[in-house]
Amino acid sequence: MADPGNAAAGILDGIRVLDFTAMMSGPYATRLMADLGAEVIKIEPPEGDHIRTRPPSRQGRSTYFAQLNAGKKSLALDLKQPEAVDLVERLAASADVVVENYRPGVMQRLGLHYDALAPLNPKLVYCSISGFGQSGSWAGRSAYAPVLHAGSGFDIANLQYQDGIERPLKNGIFIADVLGGALAFGAVQAGLFKALRTGRGEQIDLSLMDAMLGMLVYECQEAQFPAERRRPLYQPTKARDGFLLVAPVSQNNFEALARACGHPEWTRDPRFATIHAREHHWGELMALLDDWAGPRSAAECEAAMNAGGVPCSRYYSVREAMRSPPVVERGVMQTIHDGSGAFQVPNPAFRFREAPAHARDSVPELGEHGAALLRELGCSGAQIDALVARGALHLPTAAAAAD
């Protein structure tokens, strides 16, 4: 595994990404690109990505924003002004990737859609992330992750797995955004491969609704071919001081579970002896497991199951998981800094043997890199000042003074 502190070239070193994304799905995708060494230029409105103001934060800086945008540059432009659009076109001419997650039609109205930029750069890989795709009767709908959880069937499917609950569960974890961002990241890599192989880029239309349906593997098939009965589910087992999840997925696992619980006779009990029998008596088996765990600590139960090779885990809080042995040993959490100090963010879930893949230790202030990027395009100090004066470009006060 590559050391996050080494100077090895990232796999995407030399790749330039124009990032027109906000909130979560798009920034998640482009953060992964920055983790691999890509130069990601986050093009924000003069007021900034809305998530800059969202907690958790300290001293006015959002760590929520920082986790999603570490390692990027910030260029703050008013894209309603022709001068700003011209600057983007000049950047796009030498960029490799564009990612945007505006509502369908916005980039076209700005004159920055694929058909406008591709003639300037035939190798451009252009990825649009939206709730329901770029066309169709739902394309113009607002798309927020919880809306997609409801509209995709995910929430109802999850409700059907619950007992004694009649209303779909609340969920503050934005599955659609993270899943869609990860799929967009993968699609862009395929597009870059095509551009390398053929010299032609690609337009990618990524729908978060499609992503959610693709995740519902069993549920999509069960919707077409209903099962005779609800499949048994692994459920929390209550120990003395918490809960654990025990998952005897195979016959060998179940026999090991019975031994670990001190009840080898369960393997001979006709209710549990076979997988088919256990499916019909699942509630009884779960009740016996509760009886065994009740007087014991969750840690004791987990240790007994792991010693027997039975898949099992205590229920950890996120704070506890961040400090757990596999997370610490793999270096999952990376310390980075912004203007308010140090904090930790997760590294990508994948590792390479030689190339680094980790969160970069920088979080951009709004418009921080605007002056440098425009000078790279050949703009003079006077031209930059004029753009600022007209409101087409926003620079931080210190950057404007330095220029």
C-alpha positions in Angstrom: 0.0 0.0 0.0 1.3 3.4 -0.9 2.3 5.7 2.0 0.0 8.8 2.1 3.1 10.9 2.9 5.2 9.8 -0.1 5.9 11.8 -3.2 4.9 9.1 -5.7 2.9 10.2 -8.7 -0.9 9.8 -8.3 -2.6 7.7 -11.0 -4.5 10.8 -12.1 -1.6 13.2 -11.9 -1.8 15.6 -14.9 -5.6 15.2 -15.3 -7.5 18.4 -15.1 -11.1 18.3 -13.9 -13.5 21.2 -14.1 -15.9 20.6 -11.2 -19.3 22.4 -11.4 -20.8 20.3 -8.6 -22.3 21.3 -5.3 -23.7 19.6 -2.2 -22.7 15.9 -2.1 -23.0 13.6 -5.2 -20.7 15.5 -7.5 -18.2 16.6 -4.9 -17.9 13.0 -3.7 -17.0 11.9 -7.2 -14.5 14.7 -7.8 -12.9 14.3 -4.3 -12.0 10.8 -5.3 -10.3 12.2 -8.4 -8.4 14.7 -6.3 -7.3 11.8 -4.0 -5.7 10.2 -7.0 -3.8 13.3 -7.9 -6.1 15.0 -10.4 -6.1 18.8 -10.5 -9.8 19.5 -9.6 -10.9 23.1 -10.2 -14.2 23.7 -8.3 -16.1 26.3 -10.1 -18.4 28.0 -7.6 -20.9 30.8 -7.7 -19.6 34.0 -6.0 -21.5 33.1 -2.8 -19.9 29.6 -2.8 -21.2 26.0 -2.6 -24.2 26.0 -0.2 -22.5 23.3 1.8 -19.8 25.7 2.9 -22.3 27.0 5.4 -23.5 23.6 6.7 -22.5 22.1 10.0 -20.5 20.4 11.5 -18.3 23.5 11.5 -16.0 25.5 13.7 -14.8 29.1 13.5 -17.0 29.5 10.5 -15.5 26.7 8.4 -17.5 23.6 7.6 -15.8 20.3 8.0 -18.7 18.8 6.1 -17.7 20.9 3.1 -14.0 20.1 3.7 -14.4 16.3 3.6 -16.1 16.5 0.2 -13.7 19.1 -1.3 -10.3 18.4 0.1 -7.5 18.7 -2.4 -9.4 20.9 -4.9 -8.9 24.4 -6.1 -11.6 27.0 -6.0 -12.5 29.4 -8.8 -15.6 31.6 -8.0 -17.4 32.9 -11.1 -20.7 34.4 -11.9 -21.6 32.2 -14.9 -24.5 34.5 -15.9 -21.9 36.9 -17.2 -20.4 36.3 -20.6 -16.8 37.0 -19.4 -17.1 34.2 -16.9 -18.4 31.8 -19.5 -15.5 32.7 -21.8 -13.0 31.9 -19.1 -14.6 28.5 -18.6 -14.4 27.8 -22.3 -10.7 28.6 -22.3 -10.2 26.3 -19.3 -12.3 23.5 -20.9 -10.1 23.6 -24.1 -7.3 22.0 -22.2 -9.2 20.1 -19.5 -9.7 16.3 -19.4 -13.0 16.1 -17.5 -16.1 18.2 -16.7 -18.4 17.1 -13.9 -21.7 18.9 -13.2 -24.7 18.2 -11.1 -27.0 21.1 -12.0 -30.6 20.4 -12.8 -30.9 19.3 -16.5 -30.9 22.3 -18.8 -28.9 24.7 -16.7 -25.6 24.0 -18.4 -27.3 24.3 -21.8 -28.7 27.7 -20.8 -25.2 28.8 -19.7 -23.8 27.6 -23.0 -21.5 25.1 -21.2 -23.2 21.9 -22.2 -21.3 19.0 -23.8 -22.2 20.0 -27.4 -20.8 23.4 -26.8 -17.5 22.3 -25.2 -16.7 19.1 -27.1 -15.8 21.0 -30.3 -13.2 22.9 -28.3 -11.8 19.7 -26.9 -12.7 16.4 -28.6 -11.1 14.3 -25.8 -13.3 15.9 -23.1 -15.1 13.5 -20.8 -18.3 15.3 -19.7 -20.3 13.8 -16.8 -23.7 15.1 -15.8 -25.1 13.8 -12.5 -28.9 14.3 -11.9 -31.7 12.8 -10.0 -33.6 11.2 -12.9 -31.3 11.6 -16.0 -31.0 14.3 -18.6 -34.2 13.5 -20.5 -37.7 12.1 -19.8 -40.7 13.4 -18.0 -39.1 13.5 -14.6 -35.8 15.1 -15.7 -36.7 18.6 -14.4 -37.7 17.4 -11.0 -35.7 18.6 -8.0 -33.7 15.7 -6.7 -32.6 15.4 -3.1 -31.2 12.1 -1.7 -34.2 11.4 0.6 -36.6 12.0 -2.3 -34.7 9.5 -4.4 -34.8 7.0 -1.5 -38.6 7.4 -1.5 -39.0 7.4 -5.3 -36.7 4.4 -6.0 -38.6 2.0 -3.7 -35.7 1.8 -1.3 -37.7 3.2 1.7 -40.7 0.9 1.1 -38.4 -2.1 0.7 -36.7 -1.3 3.9 -40.0 -0.8 5.7 -41.1 -4.3 4.6 -38.1 -5.7 6.4 -39.2 -4.1 9.7 -41.6 -5.5 12.3 -44.3 -3.4 13.9 -43.5 -0.2 12.0 -46.1 1.3 9.6 -44.4 4.4 8.4 -41.2 4.5 6.3 -38.1 5.2 8.4 -36.3 8.5 8.5 -32.8 8.4 7.2 -30.1 11.1 7.5 -27.5 9.1 5.5 -27.6 10.2 1.9 -27.1 6.8 0.2 -28.2 8.0 -3.3 -25.5 10.8 -3.3 -22.6 8.7 -2.2 -23.6 5.7 -4.4 -24.1 8.0 -7.4 -20.9 9.8 -6.8 -18.9 6.6 -6.6 -20.5 5.4 -9.9 -19.8 8.7 -11.5 -16.2 8.4 -10.5 -16.0 5.0 -12.1 -17.8 6.1 -15.3 -15.3 9.0 -15.7 -12.4 6.6 -15.5 -14.0 4.5 -18.3 -14.4 7.7 -20.3 -10.8 8.7 -19.8 -9.7 5.2 -21.0 -11.8 5.6 -24.1 -10.3 9.1 -24.7 -6.8 7.6 -24.3 -7.6 4.7 -26.7 -9.5 6.5 -29.4 -8.8 10.2 -29.0 -12.5 10.9 -28.5 -14.1 11.8 -25.2 -17.5 10.8 -24.0 -20.7 12.3 -22.5 -22.0 10.5 -19.4 -25.5 10.8 -18.1 -25.7 9.5 -14.6 -29.0 9.2 -12.8 -29.2 8.8 -9.1 -32.6 7.1 -9.5 -30.9 4.5 -11.7 -28.1 4.1 -9.1 -30.6 3.4 -6.3 -32.5 0.8 -8.4 -29.2 -0.9 -9.3 -28.5 -1.3 -5.6 -31.8 -3.1 -5.0 -30.6 -6.4 -6.4 -32.8 -8.9 -4.6 -35.6 -6.4 -4.3 -35.8 -5.9 -8.1 -36.1 -9.6 -8.7 -38.5 -10.2 -5.9 -40.7 -7.5 -7.3 -41.0 -9.5 -10.5 -41.1 -13.0 -8.9 -42.6 -12.6 -5.4 -41.3 -15.0 -2.8 -43.7 -17.4 -1.0 -42.6 -15.9 2.3 -40.5 -13.1 3.6 -36.8 -14.1 3.7 -35.3 -14.4 7.2 -33.1 -11.5 8.2 -30.2 -11.1 10.5 -31.2 -8.9 13.4 -29.7 -7.3 16.5 -29.0 -9.6 19.3 -29.3 -8.0 22.7 -26.4 -8.4 25.1 -26.1 -7.0 28.6 -24.6 -3.7 27.6 -25.5 -3.3 23.9 -26.2 -5.2 20.7 -24.4 -7.3 18.2 -25.2 -8.7 14.8 -24.6 -12.4 14.2 -24.8 -13.7 10.7 -24.5 -17.5 10.3 -24.7 -17.5 6.5 -23.7 -21.1 6.0 -24.3 -24.5 7.6 -20.8 -24.5 9.0 -21.4 -21.0 10.4 -24.5 -22.2 12.2 -22.8 -25.3 13.7 -19.9 -23.0 14.9 -22.5 -20.7 16.4 -24.1 -23.5 18.3 -20.8 -24.6 19.7 -19.8 -21.1 20.6 -23.0 -20.7 22.5 -22.4 -23.9 24.4 -25.5 -25.5 22.7 -24.2 -28.1 20.3 -27.6 -29.8 20.6 -29.0 -27.0 18.4 -27.4 -28.7 15.4 -29.5 -31.8 16.0 -32.7 -29.9 16.8 -35.1 -30.6 13.8 -36.1 -26.9 13.9 -32.5 -25.8 13.1 -30.6 -28.7 11.7 -30.9 -27.5 8.1 -31.0 -24.1 6.3 -34.5 -24.8 5.2 -35.7 -25.7 8.7 -34.0 -22.6 10.2 -35.9 -20.4 7.7 -39.2 -21.7 9.1 -38.1 -21.3 12.7 -35.9 -18.2 12.4 -37.7 -16.3 15.2 -37.2 -19.1 17.6 -33.4 -19.3 16.8 -33.1 -15.5 17.3 -34.9 -15.8 20.6 -32.5 -18.5 21.8 -29.5 -16.3 20.7 -31.0 -13.4 22.8 -31.2 -15.7 25.8 -27.6 -16.7 25.4 -26.3 -13.1 24.9 -28.5 -11.5 27.6 -26.3 -12.0 30.6 -23.0 -11.4 28.7 -21.4 -8.3 27.5 -21.5 -7.5 23.8 -17.7 -7.7 23.7 -17.7 -11.2 25.2 -20.3 -12.4 22.7 -18.4 -10.9 19.8 -15.2 -12.6 21.0 -16.9 -16.0 21.3 -18.4 -15.7 17.8 -15.2 -14.6 16.2 -13.2 -17.3 17.9 -15.6 -19.8 16.2 -15.4 -18.2 12.8 -19.0 -16.9 12.9 -19.5 -13.5 11.1 -20.3 -11.1 13.9 -19.9 -7.6 15.1 -20.9 -5.4 17.9 -22.9 -2.3 16.9 -20.4 0.5 17.0 -21.0 4.3 16.9 -19.3 6.2 14.1 -16.9 7.6 16.7 -16.1 4.1 17.8 -15.7 2.7 14.3 -13.3 5.5 13.4 -11.0 4.2 16.2 -11.5 0.5 15.6 -8.5 -1.7 14.7 -9.2 -2.3 11.0 -9.7 1.5 10.5 -6.6 2.4 12.4 -4.4 -0.3 10.9 -5.4 0.5 7.3 -4.9 4.2 7.9 -8.5 5.0 6.8 -8.7 8.3 8.6 -6.5 11.0 7.2 -5.6 14.2 9.1 -6.0 17.3 7.1 -6.1 21.0 7.9 -8.1 24.1 7.0 -7.8 27.6 8.3 -9.5 26.6 11.6 -7.1 23.7 12.3 -6.8 19.9 12.0 -9.5 17.3 11.6 -9.9 13.8 10.1 -11.6 12.6 6.9 -11.8 9.1 5.4 -9.4 8.1 2.7 -10.8 6.2 -0.4 -11.8 2.6 0.3 -9.3 1.3 -2.3 -5.6 1.1 -2.1 -2.9 0.8 -4.7 0.4 -1.0 -4.2 2.5 1.9 -5.6 0.4 4.9 -6.3 -1.0 7.1 -3.5 -4.7 7.3 -3.0 -5.5 9.6 -0.1 -7.2 12.8 0.9 -4.9 15.8 0.1 -4.1 18.2 2.9 -5.8 21.3 1.6 -9.3 22.8 1.7 -9.9 25.7 -0.7 -11.2 29.1 0.5 -13.9 30.4 -1.8 -12.2 31.7 -5.0 -8.7 31.1 -3.5 -7.1 30.0 -6.8 -8.9 32.3 -9.1 -6.1 34.8 -9.7 -3.5 32.1 -10.4 -5.7 30.2 -12.8 -6.6 33.3 -14.7 -3.0 34.4 -15.0 -2.3 30.9 -16.4 -4.9 31.7 -19.1 -2.9 34.9 -19.9 -5.0 37.4 -18.0 -3.2 40.5 -16.7 -3.6 41.9 -13.3 -5.7 44.8 -14.8 -8.0 42.3 -16.6 -8.5 40.3 -13.4 -9.3 43.5 -11.5 -11.8 44.4 -14.2 -13.5 41.0 -13.9 -13.7 41.5 -10.1 -15.1 45.0 -10.5 -17.9 43.7 -12.9 -18.8 40.9 -10.5 -17.8 38.1 -13.0 -15.0 36.9 -10.7 -14.9 36.7 -6.9 -11.5 36.7 -5.1 -10.8 36.4 -1.4 -9.8 39.8 0.1 -6.3 38.7 0.7 -5.9 37.2 -2.8 -7.2 40.3 -4.4 -4.9 42.5 -2.4 -1.9 40.3 -3.3 -2.7 40.5 -7.0 
